[in-house]
Amino acid sequence: INVLGGETKFDELLVTEGDIIHLASMLEEEGIIKEIEKDILHRVFWFGDQKVKEVKVPKEDTYVMDADLTKEEAAEFIQDHGFTRIPVTKHDSDEVIGILYSKEMLGKEGGEVKDHMREPYFVKNKDDVTKIFQRMRKERIHLAVVRDEDGKFDGIITLEDILEELVGEIYDEFD
């Protein structure tokens, strides 16, 4: 019901995604908002449609660590590659059985990688990035293991990868 009386149809009030994006472009041209603000708004709408397969780091570009490595071998691997969270696989296998958080391992005595790893969080290529992001943020998960339709290791997706979809490239000391 309209405040001034009469009825208003909902379809007359709906503003589309395209309308908002167009408005943001106009506001940026007028100098009312900054280009980065317009870009983030565009990314928010684009982000809502993304699947894990479009954001993940593919298996070929992912470093993994053997569960049977000693703590010393793992420390050397970490120093050579610079990653702080690494998927852990069974010896001579693609099966991810855990995630090594290097900082947690450093404060503990000896053993092998398998003695210091956490349970992996598995996601599928077809999963919505927004849902994965919500869970990762809520549960403070920084790295998820991506599985293909057959349940095999297919890559990883990190919280940083997801955030970069929203705000653009985040450069850190290892990029």
LOTOR-512434 format. One record per residue: x negated, y negated, z negated of N, C-alpha, C, O in turn. Coordinates in Angstrom, 2 decimals, padded with zeros to 5 digits. Atoms other than C-alpha are relative to their C-alpha. Layout:
n_xx; n_yy; n_zz; ca_xx; ca_yy; ca_zz; c_xx; c_yy; c_zz; o_xx; o_yy; o_zz
X; Y; Z; X; Y; Z; X; Y; Z; X; Y; Z $
...
! end
This chain:
n_xx; n_yy; n_zz; ca_xx; ca_yy; ca_zz; c_xx; c_yy; c_zz; o_xx; o_yy; o_zz
-000.85; 001.18; 000.00; 000.00; 000.00; 000.00; -000.89; -001.24; 000.00; -001.86; -001.32; -000.76 $
000.74; 001.25; -000.14; -001.31; -003.40; 000.96; 000.32; -000.93; -001.17; 001.47; -000.99; -001.62 $
-000.18; 000.93; 001.13; -001.80; -005.98; -001.82; 001.03; -001.07; 000.34; 001.78; -001.50; -000.54 $
-000.93; 001.05; -000.42; 000.22; -008.52; 000.17; 001.36; 000.57; 000.39; 002.23; -000.17; 000.85 $
-001.26; -000.64; -000.37; 003.03; -006.05; 000.76; -000.16; 000.76; 001.29; -001.05; 000.48; 002.09 $
000.08; -000.82; -001.19; 003.65; -003.53; 003.44; -000.97; 001.16; -000.19; -001.58; 001.30; -001.24 $
000.87; -001.16; 000.06; 001.69; -000.42; 004.20; -001.15; -000.15; 000.98; -001.01; -000.78; 002.03 $
001.16; -000.01; -000.88; -001.76; 000.01; 005.70; -000.37; 001.45; 000.25; -000.46; 002.25; -000.68 $
000.38; -001.37; -000.34; -002.73; 003.16; 007.52; -001.48; 000.19; -000.32; -002.30; -000.69; -000.06 $
001.39; -000.27; 000.37; -005.93; 004.81; 006.25; -000.93; -000.03; 001.21; -002.07; -000.49; 001.10 $
000.89; -000.04; -001.15; -007.28; 005.31; 009.75; -000.37; -001.40; 000.49; -001.35; -001.57; 001.22 $
000.35; 001.37; -000.34; -007.23; 001.53; 010.19; -001.10; -000.54; -000.92; -001.80; -001.48; -000.56 $
000.98; 000.47; 000.97; -009.45; 001.12; 007.11; -001.34; 000.73; 000.10; -002.35; 000.23; -000.39 $
001.22; -000.80; -000.04; -012.01; 003.80; 007.88; -001.11; -000.70; 000.77; -000.91; -001.24; 001.86 $
001.19; 000.54; -000.63; -015.47; 002.59; 008.69; -000.88; 001.20; 000.34; -001.15; 002.03; -000.52 $
000.80; -001.16; -000.41; -017.58; 005.03; 010.66; -001.47; -000.21; -000.33; -001.93; -001.32; -000.61 $
001.45; 000.03; 000.16; -021.21; 005.89; 010.23; -000.62; -000.95; 001.02; -001.50; -001.74; 000.70 $
000.49; 000.87; -001.07; -021.84; 004.15; 013.55; 000.25; -001.47; -000.30; -000.59; -002.32; 000.01 $
-000.30; 001.39; 000.37; -020.13; 000.99; 012.28; -001.01; -000.53; -001.01; -001.49; -001.66; -000.89 $
000.94; 000.43; 001.05; -022.40; 000.85; 009.24; -001.40; -000.19; 000.58; -002.08; -001.16; 000.25 $
001.32; 000.12; -000.63; -025.53; 001.45; 011.30; -000.06; -001.26; 000.87; -001.05; -001.99; 000.85 $
-000.06; 001.21; -000.84; -024.47; -001.26; 013.77; -000.04; -001.26; -000.87; -000.76; -002.21; -000.56 $
-000.01; 001.13; 000.92; -023.74; -003.65; 010.89; -001.39; -000.24; -000.59; -001.84; -001.38; -000.70 $
001.35; 000.13; 000.56; -027.16; -002.94; 009.37; -000.94; -000.62; 001.02; -001.77; -001.46; 000.67 $
000.85; 000.57; -001.06; -028.83; -003.73; 012.70; 000.28; -001.49; 000.17; -000.64; -002.29; 000.35 $
-000.36; 001.42; -000.13; -026.92; -007.00; 012.95; -000.52; -000.81; -001.20; -001.04; -001.91; -001.02 $
000.48; 000.69; 001.20; -027.79; -007.95; 009.36; -001.52; -000.18; 000.04; -002.04; -001.19; -000.42 $
001.47; 000.10; -000.12; -031.46; -007.24; 010.06; -000.37; -001.07; 001.02; -001.30; -001.84; 000.80 $
000.26; 001.03; -001.02; -031.37; -009.38; 013.22; 000.23; -001.41; -000.54; -000.47; -002.34; -000.16 $
-000.32; 001.30; 000.59; -029.85; -012.23; 011.19; -000.93; -000.35; -001.16; -000.86; -001.45; -001.70 $
000.92; 000.25; 001.09; -032.57; -011.89; 008.55; 000.61; 000.17; -001.38; 000.02; -000.24; -002.38 $
-000.68; -000.19; 001.28; -030.11; -010.93; 005.81; -000.58; 001.20; -000.75; -000.69; 001.19; -001.98 $
000.71; -001.13; 000.61; -031.76; -007.57; 005.20; -001.31; 000.21; 000.74; -001.46; -000.24; 001.87 $
001.31; -000.26; -000.60; -035.30; -006.43; 005.90; 000.07; 001.22; 000.90; 000.96; 002.06; 000.78 $
000.05; -001.13; -000.93; -036.24; -003.99; 008.64; -000.08; 001.32; -000.76; 000.57; 002.29; -000.38 $
000.14; -001.25; 000.75; -037.26; -001.38; 006.07; 001.32; 000.43; -000.64; 001.62; 001.62; -000.73 $
-001.32; -000.31; 000.58; -033.83; -001.61; 004.42; 000.93; 000.59; 001.06; 001.67; 001.54; 000.80 $
-000.80; -000.53; -001.12; -032.15; -001.07; 007.79; -000.46; 001.41; 000.34; 000.37; 002.30; 000.55 $
000.54; -001.32; -000.33; -034.46; 001.88; 008.52; 000.42; 001.05; -001.03; 000.78; 002.17; -000.66 $
-000.39; -000.94; 001.05; -033.69; 003.51; 005.17; 001.48; 000.35; 000.14; 001.87; 001.51; -000.02 $
-001.43; -000.25; -000.19; -029.96; 003.13; 005.80; 000.23; 000.97; 001.18; 001.03; 001.89; 001.08 $
-000.08; -000.91; -001.15; -030.35; 004.78; 009.22; -000.41; 001.42; -000.42; 000.25; 002.39; -000.07 $
000.50; -001.31; 000.42; -032.35; 007.60; 007.62; 000.97; 000.72; -000.93; 001.07; 001.95; -000.89 $
-000.96; -000.62; 000.92; -029.71; 008.20; 004.93; 001.07; 000.75; 000.79; 001.41; 001.88; 000.45 $
-001.02; -000.68; -000.81; -027.11; 009.01; 007.58; -000.59; 001.17; 000.76; 000.03; 002.24; 000.84 $
000.67; -001.08; -000.74; -029.54; 011.08; 009.63; -000.32; 001.15; -000.95; -000.16; 002.31; -000.59 $
000.39; -000.98; 001.01; -030.71; 012.88; 006.47; 001.15; 000.94; -000.36; 000.94; 002.13; -000.55 $
-001.16; -000.80; 000.39; -027.20; 014.08; 005.64; 000.31; 001.15; 000.93; 001.01; 002.09; 000.55 $
-000.26; -001.04; -000.98; -027.14; 016.23; 008.77; -001.15; 001.00; 000.15; -001.05; 001.93; 000.95 $
001.20; -000.81; -000.20; -030.56; 017.86; 008.38; 000.09; 001.38; -000.65; 000.68; 001.55; -001.72 $
000.15; -001.35; 000.52; -031.22; 021.56; 007.88; -001.47; 000.21; -000.37; -002.35; -000.50; 000.12 $
001.37; -000.30; 000.46; -034.30; 023.03; 006.19; -000.93; 000.22; 001.19; -002.06; -000.25; 001.17 $
000.87; -000.32; -001.14; -035.64; 024.30; 009.55; -000.56; -001.24; 000.69; -001.60; -001.17; 001.33 $
000.43; 001.23; -000.65; -035.94; 020.68; 010.75; -001.00; -000.80; -000.82; -001.62; -001.73; -000.31 $
000.85; 000.77; 000.91; -037.96; 019.47; 007.76; -001.19; 000.82; -000.51; -002.20; 000.24; -000.91 $
001.01; -000.88; 000.60; -040.05; 022.46; 006.67; -001.38; -000.13; 000.64; -001.52; -000.64; 001.75 $
001.35; -000.21; -000.55; -043.76; 023.01; 007.12; 000.00; 001.45; 000.47; 000.17; 002.35; -000.35 $
-000.06; -001.38; -000.49; -043.91; 026.09; 009.37; -001.10; 000.88; -000.60; -002.14; 000.40; -001.03 $
000.93; -000.99; 000.55; -045.66; 029.24; 008.20; -001.42; -000.17; 000.56; -002.39; -000.06; -000.18 $
001.33; 000.13; -000.64; -048.51; 028.68; 010.69; -000.82; -001.14; -000.59; -002.05; -001.11; -000.53 $
000.69; 001.17; 000.55; -049.35; 025.37; 008.99; -000.07; 000.03; -001.53; -000.41; -000.98; -002.16 $
-000.06; -000.13; 001.46; -049.05; 026.67; 005.42; -001.18; 000.84; -000.50; -001.48; 001.89; 000.05 $
001.04; -000.78; 000.66; -051.92; 027.80; 003.21; 000.65; 000.85; -001.08; 001.50; 000.38; -001.83 $
-000.47; -000.89; 001.07; -051.21; 030.81; 001.00; -001.22; 000.58; -000.70; -002.33; 000.58; -000.17 $
001.08; -000.54; 000.81; -053.28; 032.44; -001.71; 000.34; 001.43; -000.40; 001.49; 001.74; -000.74 $
-000.18; -001.40; 000.39; -053.75; 036.14; -002.45; 000.14; 000.11; -001.52; -000.62; -000.50; -002.26 $
-000.29; -000.17; 001.43; -052.34; 037.19; -005.84; -001.16; 000.63; -000.76; -001.28; 000.45; -001.97 $
001.10; -000.70; 000.66; -055.47; 039.26; -006.56; -001.27; -000.83; -000.13; -002.26; -000.35; -000.68 $
001.18; 000.84; 000.17; -057.92; 036.35; -006.37; -000.24; -000.28; -001.49; 000.71; -000.38; -002.27 $
000.32; 000.37; 001.38; -059.74; 035.60; -009.60; 000.27; -001.48; -000.20; 000.46; -002.23; 000.77 $
-000.20; 001.42; 000.30; -059.25; 032.28; -011.34; -001.10; -000.83; 000.65; -000.83; -001.92; 001.16 $
001.13; 000.73; -000.59; -062.70; 031.22; -010.11; 000.16; -000.13; 001.52; -000.09; -001.19; 002.08 $
-000.22; 000.04; -001.45; -061.90; 032.15; -006.48; 001.14; -000.96; 000.34; 001.08; -001.70; 001.33 $
-001.14; 000.90; -000.21; -058.59; 030.31; -006.75; -000.44; -001.46; -000.15; -000.03; -002.31; 000.64 $
000.48; 001.37; 000.22; -060.33; 027.20; -008.12; -000.80; -000.48; 001.21; -000.68; -001.64; 001.61 $
000.77; 000.35; -001.20; -062.70; 027.24; -005.12; 000.94; -000.27; 001.18; 000.74; -001.23; 001.93 $
-001.00; 000.18; -001.05; -059.74; 027.63; -002.73; 000.69; -001.35; -000.15; 000.85; -002.08; 000.83 $
-000.68; 001.26; 000.28; -057.97; 024.70; -004.38; -000.91; -001.18; 000.31; -000.47; -002.17; 000.90 $
000.95; 001.08; -000.26; -061.08; 022.54; -004.19; -000.23; -000.17; 001.50; -000.34; -001.30; 001.99 $
000.22; 000.06; -001.44; -061.60; 023.42; -000.51; 001.19; -000.59; 000.76; 001.00; -001.31; 001.74 $
-001.19; 000.39; -000.74; -058.00; 022.74; 000.54; 000.77; -001.18; -000.59; 001.53; -001.83; 000.12 $
-000.59; 001.17; 000.62; -056.83; 020.11; -001.95; 001.47; 000.08; -000.37; 002.07; -000.95; -000.70 $
-001.42; -000.12; 000.37; -053.35; 021.48; -002.64; 000.13; 000.36; -001.47; -000.70; 001.09; -002.02 $
-000.21; -000.29; 001.43; -051.96; 021.62; -006.17; 001.08; 001.06; -000.22; 001.16; 001.62; -001.31 $
-001.03; -001.04; 000.08; -049.04; 023.99; -005.46; -000.14; 000.87; 001.24; -000.08; 000.38; 002.37 $
000.32; -000.88; -001.12; -049.70; 027.04; -003.33; 000.83; 001.27; -000.09; 000.88; 001.90; -001.15 $
-000.70; -001.28; 000.00; -047.51; 030.00; -002.32; -001.00; 001.15; -000.18; -002.10; 001.13; 000.36 $
000.85; -001.15; 000.29; -048.95; 033.29; -003.56; 000.61; 001.23; 000.66; 001.81; 001.50; 000.53 $
-000.47; -001.20; -000.70; -048.72; 036.47; -001.47; -000.66; 001.25; -000.56; -001.71; 001.20; -001.20 $
000.61; -001.29; 000.32; -049.34; 040.15; -002.08; -001.18; 000.19; 000.95; -001.18; -000.33; 002.07 $
001.19; -000.29; -000.81; -052.68; 041.38; -000.75; 000.42; 000.54; 001.37; 001.24; 001.46; 001.45 $
-000.26; -000.42; -001.39; -052.56; 041.78; 003.07; 001.49; 000.00; 000.35; 001.95; 000.88; 001.07 $
-001.43; 000.06; -000.26; -048.90; 040.75; 003.19; 000.43; -001.45; 000.14; -000.23; -002.37; -000.35 $
-000.61; 001.32; -000.14; -046.74; 037.79; 004.15; 001.02; -000.26; -001.10; 001.58; -001.36; -001.17 $
-001.04; 000.13; 001.02; -044.43; 038.38; 001.20; -000.45; -000.93; -001.12; -001.42; -000.65; -001.83 $
000.31; 000.96; 001.07; -044.47; 035.38; -001.15; 000.60; 000.51; -001.30; 001.80; 000.78; -001.39 $
-000.45; -000.54; 001.29; -044.28; 036.57; -004.75; -000.07; -001.03; -001.12; 000.36; -000.76; -002.24 $
000.09; 001.02; 001.03; -044.98; 033.35; -006.60; -000.56; -001.30; 000.55; -000.92; -001.40; 001.72 $
000.59; 001.30; -000.33; -046.18; 029.75; -006.61; -001.04; -000.30; -001.08; -000.74; -000.24; -002.27 $
001.05; 000.38; 000.94; -049.47; 028.74; -008.20; -000.01; -001.52; -000.14; -000.13; -002.25; 000.84 $
000.15; 001.41; 000.33; -049.49; 025.35; -009.91; -001.40; -000.13; -000.59; -001.65; 000.31; -001.71 $
001.41; 000.00; 000.38; -053.20; 024.62; -010.12; -000.26; -000.60; -001.37; -001.12; -000.11; -002.10 $
000.23; 000.63; 001.30; -052.97; 022.34; -013.16; 000.30; 000.95; -001.15; -000.37; 000.92; -002.18 $
-000.34; -000.97; 001.05; -051.33; 025.10; -015.19; -001.08; 001.06; -000.14; -001.37; 001.51; -001.25 $
001.02; -001.04; 000.03; -054.02; 027.60; -014.25; -001.28; -000.51; -000.64; -001.97; 000.25; -001.33 $
001.27; 000.54; 000.47; -056.90; 025.29; -015.14; -000.17; 000.08; -001.51; -001.29; 000.27; -002.00 $
000.11; 000.00; 001.46; -056.10; 025.22; -018.85; 000.04; 001.38; -000.64; 000.03; 001.49; -001.86 $
-000.13; -001.36; 000.54; -055.89; 029.01; -019.21; -001.26; 000.81; 000.25; -002.05; 000.51; 001.15 $
001.16; -000.88; -000.11; -058.47; 031.72; -019.64; 000.14; 000.99; 001.16; 001.23; 001.53; 001.39 $
000.18; -001.04; -001.01; -059.60; 033.98; -016.76; 001.22; 000.58; 000.65; 002.24; -000.08; 000.82 $
-001.08; -000.71; -000.66; -057.42; 036.54; -015.08; 000.02; -000.25; 001.49; -000.90; -000.84; 002.07 $
-000.19; 000.16; -001.43; -056.14; 036.61; -011.55; 001.14; -000.98; 000.26; 001.87; -001.37; -000.66 $
-001.04; 000.94; -000.38; -053.82; 034.30; -009.67; 001.37; 000.49; -000.46; 002.18; -000.30; -000.95 $
-001.32; -000.53; 000.36; -050.87; 036.62; -010.32; 000.34; -000.18; -001.48; 001.50; -000.12; -001.86 $
-000.23; 000.22; 001.44; -051.32; 036.00; -014.07; 000.41; -001.44; -000.30; 000.82; -001.74; -001.43 $
-000.23; 001.43; 000.24; -050.78; 032.24; -013.64; 001.10; -000.60; 000.87; 001.33; -001.81; 000.81 $
-000.98; 000.55; -000.95; -048.02; 031.89; -011.02; 001.41; -000.08; -000.59; 001.74; 000.58; -001.57 $
-001.41; 000.15; 000.34; -044.39; 030.82; -011.31; 000.85; 000.76; 001.02; 000.39; 001.12; 002.10 $
-000.95; -000.60; -000.94; -041.33; 032.41; -009.74; 000.25; -000.97; 001.15; 000.37; -002.18; 000.93 $
-000.29; 000.90; -001.12; -040.73; 031.04; -006.24; 001.48; -000.33; 000.09; 002.33; 000.44; -000.34 $
-001.37; 000.39; -000.32; -037.59; 029.17; -005.26; 000.14; 000.20; 001.50; -000.55; -000.45; 002.29 $
-000.17; -000.33; -001.41; -036.38; 030.59; -001.95; 001.19; -000.74; 000.61; 002.24; -000.88; -000.02 $
-001.07; 000.65; -000.76; -034.31; 028.72; 000.64; 000.01; 000.60; 001.40; -000.94; 001.27; 001.81 $
-000.14; -000.50; -001.37; -033.08; 029.55; 004.14; -000.10; -001.16; 000.98; 000.20; -002.31; 000.64 $
000.09; 001.01; -001.06; -033.68; 027.70; 007.39; 001.30; -000.75; 000.22; 001.29; -001.94; 000.54 $
-001.31; 000.60; -000.29; -029.95; 027.03; 007.75; 000.57; -000.81; -001.16; 001.62; -001.43; -001.01 $
-000.49; 000.75; 001.16; -029.56; 025.46; 004.27; -000.04; -001.51; 000.26; -000.91; -002.00; 000.98 $
-000.04; 001.47; -000.08; -028.60; 021.78; 004.02; -001.11; -000.61; -000.85; -001.27; -000.25; -002.02 $
001.09; 000.65; 000.72; -031.54; 019.61; 003.02; 000.53; -000.77; -001.21; -000.12; -000.81; -002.25 $
-000.52; 000.77; 001.13; -029.32; 017.45; 000.82; 000.27; 000.88; -001.21; -000.01; 000.48; -002.34 $
-000.26; -000.92; 001.12; -028.26; 020.45; -001.29; -001.31; 000.49; -000.62; -001.43; 000.59; -001.84 $
001.31; -000.46; 000.49; -031.84; 021.71; -001.55; -000.65; -001.13; -000.80; -001.21; -000.88; -001.87 $
000.57; 001.15; 000.69; -032.99; 018.21; -002.53; 000.63; -000.17; -001.38; -000.09; -000.38; -002.36 $
-000.68; 000.15; 001.29; -030.37; 017.98; -005.28; -000.48; 001.03; -001.02; -000.75; 000.70; -002.17 $
000.45; -001.05; 000.93; -031.41; 021.31; -006.79; -001.46; -000.19; -000.39; -001.81; -000.07; -001.56 $
001.42; 000.18; 000.29; -035.14; 020.64; -006.50; -000.20; -001.16; -000.98; -001.00; -001.06; -001.91 $
000.12; 001.16; 000.89; -034.73; 017.25; -008.15; 000.51; 000.32; -001.40; -000.14; 000.00; -002.39 $
-000.61; -000.33; 001.30; -032.47; 018.54; -010.92; -000.87; 000.95; -000.81; -001.03; 000.78; -002.02 $
000.77; -001.03; 000.69; -034.67; 021.53; -011.74; -001.51; -000.25; 000.03; -002.30; 000.59; -000.40 $
001.42; 000.38; -000.09; -037.99; 019.74; -011.09; -000.84; 001.04; 000.74; -001.92; 001.43; 000.30 $
000.70; -000.94; -000.88; -039.01; 022.14; -008.35; -000.67; -000.84; 001.08; -000.02; -001.64; 001.75 $
000.72; 000.82; -000.97; -041.70; 020.65; -006.12; -000.22; 000.70; 001.33; -000.50; 000.04; 002.34 $
000.27; -000.75; -001.22; -042.07; 023.43; -003.55; 000.97; 001.17; 000.08; 001.14; 001.91; -000.88 $
-000.88; -001.14; -000.24; -039.59; 025.89; -002.07; -000.56; 000.82; 001.16; -001.17; 000.27; 002.09 $
000.45; -000.92; -001.05; -040.39; 028.92; 000.08; 001.17; 000.23; 000.96; 002.27; 000.59; 000.53 $
-001.04; -000.16; -001.01; -038.43; 029.09; 003.34; -000.07; 001.41; 000.57; -001.13; 001.91; 000.92 $
-000.11; -001.33; -000.61; -037.21; 032.46; 004.58; 000.84; -000.09; 001.27; 001.76; -000.90; 001.38 $
-000.78; -000.05; -001.24; -035.95; 033.28; 008.06; 001.24; 000.87; -000.22; 001.51; 001.31; -001.33 $
-001.25; -000.77; 000.11; -032.71; 035.15; 008.81; -000.23; 001.45; -000.42; 000.70; 002.12; -000.87 $
000.33; -001.37; 000.43; -034.49; 038.47; 008.10; -000.59; 000.03; -001.40; -000.98; 001.10; -001.89 $
000.53; 000.06; 001.35; -035.69; 037.29; 004.69; -001.52; -000.06; -000.07; -002.10; 000.10; -001.14 $
001.46; 000.06; -000.05; -039.31; 036.93; 005.81; -000.48; -001.44; -000.18; 000.22; -002.40; 000.16 $
000.64; 001.30; 000.22; -041.64; 034.05; 004.87; -000.08; -000.77; 001.32; -000.60; -000.25; 002.31 $
-000.04; 000.79; -001.22; -041.17; 031.26; 007.41; -000.58; -001.40; -000.16; -000.65; -002.16; 000.80 $
000.57; 001.32; 000.23; -042.74; 028.19; 005.79; 000.31; -000.48; -001.41; 000.75; 000.29; -002.26 $
-000.30; 000.60; 001.30; -042.37; 025.82; 002.86; 000.69; -001.34; 000.23; 000.61; -001.92; 001.31 $
-000.55; 001.35; -000.01; -040.47; 022.65; 002.07; -000.29; -000.58; -001.38; -000.05; 000.06; -002.40 $
000.36; 000.63; 001.27; -041.64; 020.23; -000.59; 000.92; -001.20; -000.27; 001.55; -001.73; 000.64 $
-000.76; 001.19; 000.38; -039.93; 017.46; -002.48; -000.52; -001.21; 000.78; 000.26; -002.07; 001.20 $
000.59; 001.12; -000.76; -042.34; 015.06; -000.76; 000.47; 000.02; 001.45; 000.78; -001.04; 002.01 $
-000.50; -000.10; -001.38; -041.30; 016.37; 002.69; 001.41; -000.57; 000.11; 001.73; -001.29; 001.05 $
-001.39; 000.46; -000.01; -037.66; 015.69; 001.84; 000.07; -001.51; -000.20; 000.80; -002.20; 000.51 $
000.00; 001.45; 000.25; -038.34; 012.22; 000.43; -000.49; -000.79; 001.21; 000.00; -001.88; 001.49 $
000.52; 000.67; -001.19; -040.32; 011.32; 003.55; 001.07; -000.12; 001.08; 001.02; -001.04; 001.90 $
-001.11; 000.10; -000.94; -037.19; 012.01; 005.59; 000.84; -001.25; -000.29; 001.43; -001.83; 000.62 $
-000.78; 001.17; 000.40; -035.52; 009.19; 003.64; -000.76; -001.31; 000.11; -000.22; -002.31; 000.59 $
000.73; 001.26; 000.10; -038.26; 006.61; 003.22; -001.17; -000.14; 000.96; -001.83; -001.18; 000.99 $
001.15; 000.04; -000.90; -040.84; 007.46; 005.87; -001.21; 000.66; -000.64; -001.15; 001.13; -001.77 $
001.22; -000.69; 000.43; -044.34; 008.83; 005.53; -000.51; -000.52; -001.34; -000.62; -001.73; -001.56 $
000.61; 000.33; 001.29; -045.77; 008.93; 002.02; -001.44; 000.49; 000.09; -001.68; 001.69; 000.22 $
001.40; -000.39; -000.11; -049.55; 008.90; 002.15; -000.57; 000.22; -001.39; -000.47; -000.64; -002.27 $
000.70; -000.25; 001.25; -051.41; 010.56; -000.67; -001.43; 000.37; 000.33; -001.84; 000.37; 001.49 $
001.43; -000.24; -000.19; -055.03; 011.48; -001.17; -000.31; 001.22; 000.86; -001.46; 001.39; 001.29 $
000.26; -001.20; -000.78; -054.60; 014.77; 000.75; 000.60; -000.06; 001.40; 000.45; 000.90; 002.16 $
-000.60; 000.11; -001.34; -052.72; 013.51; 003.85; -001.04; -000.42; 001.02; -000.72; -000.57; 002.20 $
! end
